[in-house]
Amino acid sequence: MAKVITIDKQGDYGTAVSRAVSVANRGGLIVFPTETVYGVGARADHPEAAARLRKLKERTEGMPFTVHIAHRDRVDNYVPDLSVLGRRLVRKGWPGPLTLLFPVPDPSAAAVLADHDASLAGEMYHDGEIGLRCPAHDVARRMLAGVAGPMIAASANRAGCPPACTASAALEELGEEIDLVLDAGPAEFQKPSTVVRIGASGYDVVREGVYDAPTLRRLASVNVLFVCTGNTCRSPMAAGIFEQMLARRLNCAVSELAERCIAVRSAGTFAGNGSGPSPEAVQVLRRRNIDITGHLSTRLNVESLNRADHIYVMTRAHAGAVVSMVPAAQEKTQLLSGDGDINDPLGGSVSVYESCAARIEQALTTRLGELEL
């Protein structure tokens, strides 16, 4: 039977992790905890270990395993041209119970293969695709960080059997064919990770797991909220200009932003629901080939603040209103302009509105450069 090391997560378990790293680096099979279920893994660049794992899981050639990584920034080693959507899901979903399938048409371009035999690609890539997972469990991440090569893994169970949610369950099924078990107690979620395939502009759920559809939608989306007072001039102008900038940056039409999981909204701290934009705002944006005639004012509320990833306000007073409504929103709230407040043009001439729009446009250029999509 495999050696079992029981881990006290409240104590110093560095020695246990080091033992697992040593075993893995020698070509052993390791059962390790994650936040979803227990996994069994091996060095992908150790042919005998990879073959043992394949036999254990009854995987034929051409059926790659999921590569497990310690840190999300290591994704670039495996995916040479990470899409905007892919990077967003990595940033917002990792570490966590999410397995991502990335398109890699040419695996030979991946940095991970630079110093390895081309045969290694077959353990990780298949039909121009690779599956990657960055678990949230500290024991798993520390072990993965120490292993000297790419680590492939699968759930610690026999093919066709339920995933093991405890070390003892994994040991009972696999004990005679593995080398070491790290026992950190029952898995937190006790269900598999959600598997998502990333496409050119969207994603598909391959397997449901810990994350449900609404959660995935939130992870895949970027929600930008602009806040002013009445939501009839400054914030709708900002939203319209920003949508145009985003579309140009992403080389798509404004109408396609939703397909790319990007939402741009506006609201007012004292807005009356259902009012149209001011005629002057419509006029100055029309000069920029932006149509906001369909805009209807919306009063700022808790739901819109919680949903937003980035909140840009026109004045310090607006920032105070946001934080008083949702204190936790402070860390994602910024003045749109670094030069200070953008004053309300309401009641001014078209030239006043034009000056306001020009300042908003300048500020948005800076913010777009800062924004991670």
Order of alpha helices (4+ residues) and beta strands (2+ residues): beta-alpha-beta-beta-alpha-beta-alpha-beta-alpha-beta-alpha-beta-alpha-beta-beta-beta-alpha-beta-alpha-beta-alpha-alpha-beta-alpha-beta-alpha
